[in-house]
Amino acid sequence: MSKVCELSGTRPMFGNKVSHSNHKTKRRFNPNLQKKTFFMPETNEWIELKITAKTLRTIDKLGLYDYMKKIAKKANA
């Protein structure tokens, strides 16, 4: 199962784990992915998406259909 947001495309970031003695080892910062089911009244269907918590907050603010139009417009630009 890939750790990628289906709408925003957010992927894991890489960085360092830093101990008290300032010893650094590589680590991964995974996105906060959640499986959510949405109803789209425009198309009258249910959609299950794996999205980040940040994307979920944006969808709550704009609405799913408007958010999808926004990212489609950004992808075409």
Secondary structure in CASP SS format (residue, H / E / C, confidence):
PFRMAT SS
TARGET T0000
AUTHOR 0000-0000-0000
METHOD secondary structure of the structure
MODEL  1
M C 1.00
S C 1.00
K C 1.00
V C 1.00
C C 1.00
E C 1.00
L C 1.00
S C 1.00
G C 1.00
T C 1.00
R C 1.00
P C 1.00
M E 1.00
F E 1.00
G E 1.00
N E 1.00
K E 1.00
V E 1.00
S C 1.00
H C 1.00
S C 1.00
N C 1.00
H C 1.00
K E 1.00
T E 1.00
K E 1.00
R E 1.00
R E 1.00
F E 1.00
N C 1.00
P C 1.00
N C 1.00
L E 1.00
Q E 1.00
K E 1.00
K E 1.00
T E 1.00
F E 1.00
F E 1.00
M E 1.00
P C 1.00
E C 1.00
T C 1.00
N C 1.00
E E 1.00
W E 1.00
I E 1.00
E E 1.00
L E 1.00
K E 1.00
I E 1.00
T E 1.00
A H 1.00
K H 1.00
T H 1.00
L H 1.00
R H 1.00
T H 1.00
I H 1.00
D H 1.00
K H 1.00
L H 1.00
G C 1.00
L H 1.00
Y H 1.00
D H 1.00
Y H 1.00
M H 1.00
K H 1.00
K H 1.00
I H 1.00
A H 1.00
K H 1.00
K H 1.00
A H 1.00
N H 1.00
A C 1.00
END
